[in-house]
Amino acid sequence: MLIPRQKTPNLTLPTLDGSTFDLASENSERGTVICFYRGLHCPICANYLKELEKRVSDFGERGVTCIAVSSDGEERTRAMAEKIDAKALRFGYDLPLSVARDWGLYISTSRGKTSIGIEEPALFSEPGLFMVSPDMSLYYGSVQTMPFVRPHFSELVSALDFAIANNYPARGEYTGDV
């Protein structure tokens, strides 16, 4: 389990623009939003990523970079980027499922073709949304066991405004006896 204010696992992945995303060398003033999504087969993910695409500049204005990540390969990832008409959102691909598990993501098995007729991979990770501070410590995290009921990006942007204005720390950091 990831703990706020403690270092996250590193994340290094190829991106659709031909570069490499490396969380350890990500250069942002306030951090990075990492949106782990299920893959091309998930219509809910496509709608969710469309919303993130609309908010990339809002996060950028607050000193936060964004990336969408899945275990899909380059071809399926490119198809997802095209499907949502991504212009600003970076996409990382080939997420090893062992790394997904390091991030606390749940892993699912295939149920065949989805409602949109695309085959699910044999294994894939369920969604997770994280904001990681520039020092690679966890600031915010949300993990789902299913594709439904995800955090709203507009609320995260508003929360960032509050956190910035009030120097609000990451919460949930206590690991002692209860």
Backbone bond lengths (Angstrom), bond angles and torsions (degrees), N, CA, C in turn:
res aa  C-N    CA-C-N  psi(-1)  N-CA   C-N-CA  omega(-1)  CA-C   N-CA-C  phi
1 M - - - 1.456 - - 1.532 109.22 -
2 L 1.321 115.56 131.92 1.456 119.95 177.12 1.522 108.90 -76.04
3 I 1.321 115.58 144.11 1.468 121.77 -177.92 1.532 109.00 -118.80
4 P 1.342 117.45 128.01 1.463 119.84 176.16 1.527 111.67 -54.42
5 R 1.308 115.07 144.90 1.462 125.64 -179.24 1.526 112.78 73.46
6 Q 1.333 117.35 1.52 1.459 120.67 175.60 1.527 108.75 -111.54
7 K 1.329 115.12 157.92 1.460 120.95 -175.69 1.527 111.07 -63.11
8 T 1.313 114.75 137.90 1.458 121.50 174.32 1.527 108.79 -85.91
9 P 1.330 117.29 166.49 1.464 118.47 170.57 1.535 108.91 -64.79
10 N 1.312 115.78 155.03 1.454 117.58 174.82 1.528 108.86 -72.95
11 L 1.295 115.63 161.40 1.448 121.97 179.28 1.521 107.32 -142.01
12 T 1.327 116.25 113.99 1.458 121.85 179.63 1.518 107.58 -129.87
13 L 1.331 115.82 119.06 1.465 121.20 -175.24 1.520 111.00 -144.10
14 P 1.335 116.82 151.73 1.465 118.95 170.90 1.534 109.43 -70.35
15 T 1.319 115.74 151.39 1.459 120.91 178.55 1.532 110.05 -120.34
16 L 1.316 115.02 161.04 1.455 119.84 -177.23 1.525 113.53 -64.98
17 D 1.318 117.81 -21.51 1.466 119.16 179.56 1.526 112.22 -83.16
18 G 1.352 116.56 5.49 1.455 120.42 177.19 1.509 114.89 90.44
19 S 1.320 117.15 -0.82 1.458 119.81 178.61 1.531 109.21 -100.35
20 T 1.309 115.18 -170.88 1.456 121.58 177.96 1.519 108.77 -121.83
21 F 1.326 115.44 130.26 1.461 120.38 172.14 1.516 107.22 -86.35
22 D 1.330 116.17 126.08 1.461 121.67 176.29 1.517 106.97 -131.98
23 L 1.317 116.03 107.97 1.465 120.75 -176.46 1.519 111.45 -55.39
24 A 1.322 117.46 -37.36 1.471 121.09 -178.16 1.519 112.38 -63.87
25 S 1.312 118.31 -26.33 1.468 120.07 -179.10 1.531 112.14 -112.86
26 E 1.332 116.47 11.49 1.467 120.17 177.29 1.525 108.33 -62.20
27 N 1.322 115.93 132.59 1.461 120.29 -175.28 1.527 109.81 -110.10
28 S 1.327 115.73 93.90 1.465 120.27 177.63 1.523 108.98 -138.76
29 E 1.299 114.35 151.83 1.462 119.67 -178.07 1.527 112.30 -66.74
30 R 1.343 117.35 -43.79 1.462 120.87 -173.29 1.514 115.25 -118.11
31 G 1.317 117.94 -10.08 1.452 118.33 177.48 1.510 114.11 138.13
32 T 1.334 113.74 -168.77 1.461 121.62 -174.87 1.516 109.94 -133.74
33 V 1.320 116.49 132.42 1.462 121.88 171.29 1.519 106.52 -92.54
34 I 1.328 115.49 123.56 1.457 122.18 177.76 1.520 107.45 -113.46
35 C 1.317 115.27 117.42 1.460 121.53 179.57 1.520 108.27 -107.62
36 F 1.323 116.51 103.12 1.457 121.22 175.05 1.526 107.40 -82.78
37 Y 1.319 116.69 126.03 1.465 120.31 179.91 1.524 109.71 -123.64
38 R 1.322 116.80 162.48 1.457 123.05 -171.85 1.522 113.37 -69.68
39 G 1.315 118.33 -39.10 1.451 121.85 -179.97 1.516 112.03 140.68
40 L 1.311 115.21 179.71 1.460 122.46 -177.10 1.522 112.12 -57.05
41 H 1.301 117.80 -30.73 1.464 122.20 -176.18 1.527 113.33 -67.67
42 C 1.325 117.93 -12.54 1.470 121.71 -171.43 1.536 112.19 -100.80
43 P 1.337 117.73 108.86 1.467 119.55 179.20 1.529 112.72 -67.16
44 I 1.316 117.10 -28.18 1.472 120.34 178.23 1.526 109.44 -68.82
45 C 1.327 116.41 -37.94 1.466 120.26 176.46 1.523 111.09 -61.45
46 A 1.328 117.04 -41.79 1.467 120.21 -179.92 1.524 110.46 -59.65
47 N 1.315 117.08 -45.99 1.470 120.00 178.31 1.529 111.35 -64.04
48 Y 1.317 116.43 -39.95 1.464 121.17 -179.94 1.532 110.50 -64.33
49 L 1.318 115.99 -44.21 1.466 119.67 180.00 1.520 112.24 -68.09
50 K 1.334 117.87 -29.97 1.466 120.38 173.51 1.528 110.08 -60.00
51 E 1.323 115.94 -40.24 1.469 120.10 178.41 1.519 111.17 -66.63
52 L 1.324 116.81 -41.49 1.466 119.29 177.66 1.521 110.18 -63.80
53 E 1.318 117.48 -42.54 1.466 121.35 178.03 1.532 110.35 -53.30
54 K 1.324 117.40 -41.18 1.466 122.10 179.56 1.524 112.27 -67.13
55 R 1.332 117.85 -22.87 1.470 122.32 -174.12 1.521 114.64 -104.03
56 V 1.326 117.44 -3.77 1.463 119.60 -177.82 1.529 110.82 -54.83
57 S 1.319 117.90 -43.48 1.478 119.73 -179.30 1.528 111.27 -68.27
58 D 1.340 117.28 -34.15 1.470 119.96 176.46 1.531 110.82 -62.17
59 F 1.316 115.71 -44.39 1.464 119.26 176.78 1.524 109.82 -64.24
60 G 1.322 116.51 -43.38 1.460 120.66 179.93 1.518 112.68 -58.05
61 E 1.335 117.25 -39.48 1.462 121.46 178.18 1.525 111.55 -63.30
62 R 1.306 117.25 -20.19 1.469 122.98 -179.69 1.525 111.87 -102.00
63 G 1.329 116.42 8.79 1.456 120.99 177.11 1.517 114.30 80.60
64 V 1.331 116.58 26.51 1.464 121.64 -177.16 1.529 109.25 -121.93
65 T 1.323 116.66 130.82 1.451 122.02 174.91 1.527 109.56 -93.96
66 C 1.326 116.90 164.17 1.472 121.62 -177.09 1.520 110.54 -135.40
67 I 1.333 114.72 149.37 1.461 121.20 172.45 1.518 108.86 -150.10
68 A 1.329 115.92 142.83 1.465 123.12 173.43 1.526 107.09 -105.85
69 V 1.341 116.33 136.25 1.459 121.25 -171.76 1.524 110.65 -136.24
70 S 1.330 116.06 137.97 1.468 120.02 171.20 1.520 109.41 -147.16
71 S 1.321 115.25 172.85 1.462 120.59 177.14 1.528 111.87 -84.27
72 D 1.325 117.38 -2.75 1.466 120.25 175.13 1.525 109.80 -58.04
73 G 1.336 115.50 152.94 1.451 120.84 173.25 1.518 111.17 -77.73
74 E 1.320 115.87 -177.83 1.457 121.02 -175.68 1.536 112.33 -59.89
75 E 1.314 117.72 -44.05 1.463 120.55 -175.59 1.531 111.79 -62.75
76 R 1.314 117.35 -47.84 1.471 120.38 179.62 1.528 110.93 -68.14
77 T 1.331 116.58 -35.68 1.470 119.68 178.26 1.524 110.35 -65.68
78 R 1.312 116.85 -42.97 1.471 120.20 177.68 1.532 110.43 -61.90
79 A 1.327 116.55 -39.46 1.465 120.37 178.10 1.526 110.58 -62.66
80 M 1.332 117.42 -38.13 1.473 120.29 177.74 1.525 110.17 -67.06
81 A 1.322 117.30 -44.78 1.470 120.73 179.08 1.528 110.58 -59.26
82 E 1.331 116.72 -41.34 1.464 120.54 178.08 1.523 110.97 -68.22
83 K 1.305 116.57 -38.99 1.464 121.61 -179.00 1.527 111.69 -60.16
84 I 1.342 116.47 -38.63 1.470 119.19 -178.73 1.522 112.00 -94.65
85 D 1.331 116.79 3.05 1.461 122.81 -179.54 1.529 111.11 57.61
86 A 1.327 115.14 47.85 1.470 121.00 -177.92 1.523 110.72 -67.26
87 K 1.300 114.51 130.48 1.459 121.57 175.66 1.538 110.57 -120.42
88 A 1.336 116.84 -37.21 1.455 121.68 -175.06 1.526 113.29 -109.14
89 L 1.302 117.77 -26.56 1.463 121.92 -174.50 1.528 110.66 -78.27
90 R 1.328 115.64 126.17 1.469 120.78 174.18 1.529 109.22 -77.76
91 F 1.301 115.18 148.01 1.462 121.53 176.79 1.517 109.57 -124.29
92 G 1.330 115.87 126.86 1.455 122.29 170.84 1.522 108.41 -104.46
93 Y 1.324 116.00 151.02 1.467 118.87 -177.17 1.521 110.30 -139.09
94 D 1.342 115.00 174.78 1.463 123.11 -179.19 1.527 112.81 62.25
95 L 1.335 116.62 37.59 1.462 120.49 175.78 1.531 108.95 -63.53
96 P 1.337 118.40 117.34 1.462 119.00 175.19 1.534 109.62 -65.59
97 L 1.316 116.20 137.46 1.469 118.75 -178.49 1.519 112.19 -64.96
98 S 1.313 117.55 -25.12 1.470 119.67 174.58 1.530 110.65 -65.05
99 V 1.323 116.83 -36.45 1.468 121.19 177.18 1.532 109.57 -72.10
100 A 1.337 117.08 -39.47 1.471 120.06 175.33 1.524 110.00 -56.33
101 R 1.302 116.10 -43.82 1.473 120.47 178.94 1.533 110.83 -65.12
102 D 1.361 117.87 -38.20 1.468 120.83 176.17 1.527 111.12 -57.98
103 W 1.327 116.65 -31.52 1.465 122.02 179.38 1.529 111.95 -84.41
104 G 1.325 117.02 0.40 1.462 120.65 177.98 1.515 114.02 85.39
105 L 1.341 116.88 12.90 1.457 119.34 -179.27 1.533 110.16 -78.50
106 Y 1.309 115.22 146.66 1.451 121.51 175.81 1.522 108.85 -81.78
107 I 1.327 116.33 147.82 1.455 122.40 -179.68 1.529 108.51 -112.92
108 S 1.328 116.17 133.75 1.464 122.17 179.26 1.517 110.66 -116.44
109 T 1.340 114.54 159.08 1.461 121.72 175.20 1.522 109.06 -101.81
110 S 1.309 115.58 157.48 1.461 121.55 -177.51 1.528 112.23 -66.44
111 R 1.309 114.10 144.15 1.462 121.86 171.41 1.523 109.60 -116.48
112 G 1.328 116.68 19.56 1.462 120.87 179.66 1.515 111.47 90.73
113 K 1.327 115.54 -141.40 1.466 120.81 -179.05 1.526 110.32 -80.99
114 T 1.325 114.42 143.54 1.467 120.58 178.53 1.523 109.88 -86.19
115 S 1.314 115.78 -178.87 1.470 121.72 -178.90 1.524 112.64 -60.89
116 I 1.343 117.36 -20.17 1.467 120.10 178.75 1.529 111.64 -100.15
117 G 1.341 116.51 10.31 1.453 121.08 173.19 1.513 115.88 79.18
118 I 1.334 117.67 19.59 1.462 120.94 178.96 1.527 108.45 -108.72
119 E 1.305 115.78 132.76 1.463 122.35 -178.14 1.533 110.64 -68.59
120 E 1.326 115.19 132.01 1.460 119.98 173.07 1.527 109.20 -74.17
121 P 1.334 117.63 146.28 1.468 119.29 172.65 1.537 109.48 -63.55
122 A 1.314 116.84 161.48 1.469 121.06 179.36 1.526 110.64 -56.38
123 L 1.325 116.66 -42.50 1.463 123.72 175.86 1.527 107.91 -136.97
124 F 1.327 116.67 143.91 1.466 121.58 177.68 1.516 108.51 -157.61
125 S 1.324 115.85 160.23 1.471 119.72 -179.84 1.520 110.52 -90.32
126 E 1.309 113.91 149.54 1.455 121.49 172.87 1.534 108.60 -82.23
127 P 1.338 117.85 169.36 1.473 120.66 -172.57 1.534 115.01 -68.22
128 G 1.303 113.18 152.90 1.461 122.08 171.83 1.514 108.69 -153.97
129 L 1.312 116.04 145.91 1.464 121.53 177.92 1.519 107.90 -129.50
130 F 1.316 116.23 126.84 1.457 121.82 -177.10 1.517 110.10 -133.90
131 M 1.322 115.07 146.32 1.456 120.33 165.45 1.516 105.58 -118.31
132 V 1.333 114.22 124.51 1.451 121.81 -176.79 1.524 108.13 -113.64
133 S 1.314 116.15 129.41 1.468 121.91 179.38 1.526 110.02 -68.65
134 P 1.346 117.25 161.70 1.465 119.54 -178.93 1.531 114.42 -56.89
135 D 1.334 117.79 -25.86 1.469 120.79 177.86 1.529 112.23 -84.91
136 M 1.341 116.89 10.19 1.464 125.59 179.74 1.526 113.56 71.48
137 S 1.321 117.26 16.58 1.463 118.85 174.54 1.530 108.73 -87.97
138 L 1.316 114.80 149.90 1.460 120.28 -179.49 1.519 110.20 -73.38
139 Y 1.324 116.29 126.32 1.459 121.36 174.27 1.528 110.56 -100.80
140 Y 1.321 117.09 -43.89 1.466 121.87 -177.91 1.523 108.66 -144.32
141 G 1.315 115.90 143.29 1.458 119.08 176.22 1.512 112.28 -150.42
142 S 1.321 115.37 142.39 1.458 122.32 175.64 1.524 107.15 -145.30
143 V 1.328 116.03 128.53 1.454 121.83 -178.20 1.522 108.15 -126.12
144 Q 1.335 116.02 137.46 1.459 121.42 -179.96 1.523 110.55 -114.62
145 T 1.334 115.83 150.93 1.462 121.03 173.50 1.519 110.87 -94.57
146 M 1.313 116.99 -9.37 1.468 122.95 -178.27 1.525 108.46 -141.45
147 P 1.332 117.35 168.37 1.465 118.76 -178.41 1.526 114.26 -75.14
148 F 1.312 118.03 -9.47 1.460 122.14 -172.83 1.529 112.95 -88.68
149 V 1.328 116.12 159.29 1.472 125.37 170.04 1.527 112.04 57.06
150 R 1.308 115.25 73.30 1.462 121.41 -179.73 1.527 110.97 -105.93
151 P 1.343 117.05 158.46 1.467 119.92 177.19 1.527 110.69 -60.93
152 H 1.324 116.13 146.50 1.465 121.80 178.87 1.527 109.63 -88.17
153 F 1.313 115.68 132.22 1.461 119.88 -179.22 1.525 111.63 -65.07
154 S 1.319 118.05 -33.75 1.472 120.11 178.19 1.529 110.24 -62.36
155 E 1.330 117.07 -36.95 1.465 120.42 177.77 1.523 111.28 -69.68
156 L 1.319 117.01 -36.63 1.461 119.74 178.03 1.523 110.44 -66.64
157 V 1.327 117.53 -39.17 1.468 120.41 176.75 1.532 109.78 -62.69
158 S 1.325 117.72 -45.15 1.472 121.03 178.23 1.523 111.06 -63.03
159 A 1.330 116.22 -40.23 1.462 120.08 178.23 1.523 110.67 -63.22
160 L 1.321 116.70 -38.05 1.463 120.48 176.90 1.521 111.06 -62.03
161 D 1.333 116.69 -42.18 1.469 119.64 177.38 1.528 110.57 -57.50
162 F 1.326 116.63 -45.40 1.464 121.10 178.66 1.528 110.48 -63.96
163 A 1.328 116.41 -46.33 1.465 120.67 -177.42 1.524 111.34 -62.65
164 I 1.326 116.43 -41.02 1.465 120.61 179.36 1.525 110.43 -66.27
165 A 1.325 117.12 -47.04 1.468 121.62 -178.18 1.524 112.43 -64.10
166 N 1.329 116.79 -31.50 1.462 120.85 -174.28 1.522 114.21 -111.58
167 N 1.328 116.48 10.45 1.460 120.76 -177.79 1.530 111.02 47.74
168 Y 1.327 114.80 46.32 1.466 122.14 -174.17 1.525 110.57 -76.36
169 P 1.324 117.16 126.01 1.466 119.70 -177.23 1.524 112.43 -80.12
170 A 1.332 115.27 163.54 1.474 120.51 171.14 1.525 107.29 -63.33
171 R 1.324 116.64 141.69 1.467 121.71 -178.19 1.521 110.02 -113.91
172 G 1.340 115.49 161.95 1.458 121.49 -179.86 1.521 112.14 91.51
173 E 1.328 116.66 19.82 1.458 122.56 -172.41 1.527 114.84 -83.46
174 Y 1.330 117.12 -12.74 1.470 120.90 -174.74 1.522 110.88 -72.69
175 T 1.318 117.06 127.74 1.467 120.89 -179.47 1.531 112.46 -124.69
176 G 1.321 117.27 9.70 1.465 120.45 -178.45 1.520 112.50 -79.87
177 D 1.292 115.57 -173.92 1.465 121.96 179.38 1.523 110.67 -64.35
178 V 1.307 115.46 146.46 1.471 121.38 175.95 1.524 109.36 -128.24
